[in-house]
Amino acid sequence: MTEPLQMIRAEINVRDFQRWMGMRRLQDPDHAMHCFLVESFGSELAPKPFRAIFPRGGSHGCLYGYGTADAETLREAAGLYADPLQSRIIPPHGIDSKPMPAEWTAGKRLGFEVRVRPVVRRTDKAECRPGREWDAFQLEAIQHPKGEMPRSREEVYTDWLRRQFQIRGGAALESATLVSFQRTRAVRRLRGGYSEGPDALMRGVLEITDGTAFGKLLAGGVGRHRAYGYGMLLLRPAGRQPAS
């Protein structure tokens, strides 16, 4: 039988995480969290996709993630792999889990929140760097005279998200809003460089179109950079707004 998808929640000691980043000379928190999870739990058990939330100025954050390992399995893995400092960053007693539903009903509407990196690859011959990631809004904007871009960033990103659901299958986007946006540098080990791009938080409503495919959508995440803190769908009732 297929192992049930688990939703993980864990407390993060932000100060110890920053100390660990400094010791490892890591500058990108998303890349650092990816490395931390793999080293602490192993690549097979580390939650992915995940979402790390760090309150501004706070000493404690929260990690959410999906994976096949429950809290007890992750605690056992951390006991084997994590060093003492890593065990303070996410204390074993601060790891919780719950199984997600084994079956999803087509036609059900769900609210969601997702952090995404809405990028596309430009492949036309005019592109000097084939395969480079472009901000979906920026790529559309440069095709219009300055100041004449007809669509808003929210509209472009909503269409981008709609296409991601269509590509992955399992759900159709009903509506979405852009909650926050910033441009961030994503540092990766590849060539030791970084890429700058959009970092967007979106909320909306989706409709499940295929129950089995929707389970795979949750487990796999949305868009690119899913191993680095993007693409995890946090679900809520379709009519409920998050607490402020």
Residue pairs with C-beta under 8 A, 6 or more apart in sequence:
3 68
4 68
4 99
4 100
4 102
5 66
5 67
5 68
5 99
5 100
5 215
5 218
5 219
6 66
6 67
6 68
6 69
6 70
6 71
6 97
6 98
6 99
6 100
7 64
7 65
7 66
7 97
7 98
7 99
7 100
8 47
8 50
8 63
8 64
8 65
8 66
8 67
8 69
8 71
8 74
8 95
8 96
8 97
9 62
9 63
9 64
9 95
9 96
9 97
10 62
10 63
10 65
10 90
10 94
10 95
10 96
11 60
11 61
11 62
11 63
11 90
11 91
11 94
12 52
12 54
12 60
12 61
12 62
12 63
12 89
12 90
13 59
13 60
13 88
13 89
13 90
13 91
14 54
14 58
14 59
14 60
14 61
15 59
16 85
16 88
16 89
17 29
17 32
17 33
17 36
17 61
17 89
19 85
20 32
20 36
20 85
20 86
20 89
21 27
21 29
21 32
23 85
24 32
24 35
26 32
26 35
26 187
27 187
28 185
28 186
28 187
28 188
28 194
29 52
29 54
29 229
30 52
30 186
30 225
30 228
30 229
30 230
31 186
31 187
31 188
31 189
31 228
33 50
33 52
33 63
33 228
33 229
34 227
34 228
34 229
36 86
36 89
37 46
37 47
37 48
37 50
37 65
38 46
39 81
39 82
39 86
40 46
40 77
40 78
40 81
40 82
40 86
40 87
40 89
40 90
41 47
41 69
41 74
41 77
41 78
41 81
41 82
42 77
42 81
45 67
45 68
45 69
45 73
45 74
45 77
46 67
47 63
47 64
47 65
47 66
47 67
47 69
48 65
48 66
48 67
48 221
48 226
48 227
49 65
49 66
49 220
49 221
49 226
49 227
49 229
49 230
49 231
49 232
50 63
50 64
50 65
50 66
50 229
50 232
51 63
51 64
51 65
51 115
51 229
51 232
51 234
52 61
52 62
52 63
52 229
53 61
53 62
53 63
53 64
54 61
55 61
63 90
64 232
64 234
65 232
66 100
66 218
66 219
66 221
66 232
69 77
69 97
70 97
70 99
71 95
71 96
71 97
74 95
74 97
75 92
75 95
78 86
78 87
78 90
78 92
78 95
79 92
100 215
100 218
102 215
103 211
104 208
104 211
104 212
104 214
104 215
105 208
105 211
106 208
106 209
106 210
106 211
107 207
107 208
108 207
108 208
109 174
109 205
109 206
109 207
109 208
109 238
110 205
110 206
110 207
110 208
110 235
110 236
110 237
110 238
111 203
111 204
111 205
111 235
111 236
111 237
111 238
111 239
111 240
112 203
112 204
112 205
112 206
112 233
112 234
112 235
112 236
113 179
113 201
113 202
113 203
113 233
113 234
113 236
113 242
114 161
114 201
114 202
114 203
114 222
114 231
114 232
114 233
114 234
115 199
115 200
115 201
115 202
115 229
115 230
115 231
115 232
116 157
116 160
116 161
116 164
116 200
116 201
116 202
116 222
116 223
116 230
116 231
117 186
117 197
117 198
117 199
117 200
117 223
117 224
117 225
117 230
118 135
118 136
118 137
118 156
118 157
118 160
118 161
118 198
118 200
118 223
119 133
119 134
119 135
119 136
119 197
119 198
119 223
119 224
120 133
120 134
120 136
120 139
120 160
121 131
121 132
121 133
121 134
122 132
122 134
122 139
123 130
123 131
133 195
133 197
133 224
135 183
135 197
135 198
136 156
136 157
136 160
136 198
137 153
137 156
137 157
137 198
138 198
140 149
140 151
140 156
141 149
144 150
153 178
153 181
154 176
154 177
154 178
157 176
157 178
157 198
157 200
157 202
158 173
158 175
158 176
158 177
158 178
158 202
158 204
161 173
161 176
161 202
161 204
161 222
161 223
162 172
162 173
162 176
164 222
164 223
165 171
165 172
165 173
165 206
165 217
165 222
166 172
168 213
168 216
168 217
168 220
168 222
169 209
169 210
169 213
169 216
169 217
170 208
170 209
170 210
170 211
170 212
170 213
170 214
170 215
170 216
170 217
171 206
171 207
171 208
171 209
171 213
171 214
171 217
172 206
172 207
172 209
173 204
173 205
173 206
174 204
174 205
174 206
174 207
175 204
175 205
176 202
176 203
176 204
176 205
177 202
177 203
177 204
178 200
178 201
178 202
179 201
179 202
179 203
180 200
180 201
181 198
181 199
181 200
181 201
182 199
183 196
183 197
183 198
183 199
184 196
184 197
184 199
185 194
185 195
185 196
186 194
186 195
186 196
186 197
186 225
186 228
187 193
187 194
188 194
188 195
203 242
205 238
208 214
217 233
218 233
220 226
221 230
221 231
221 232
221 233
222 230
222 231
222 233
223 230
223 231
224 230
224 231
225 231
226 232
236 242
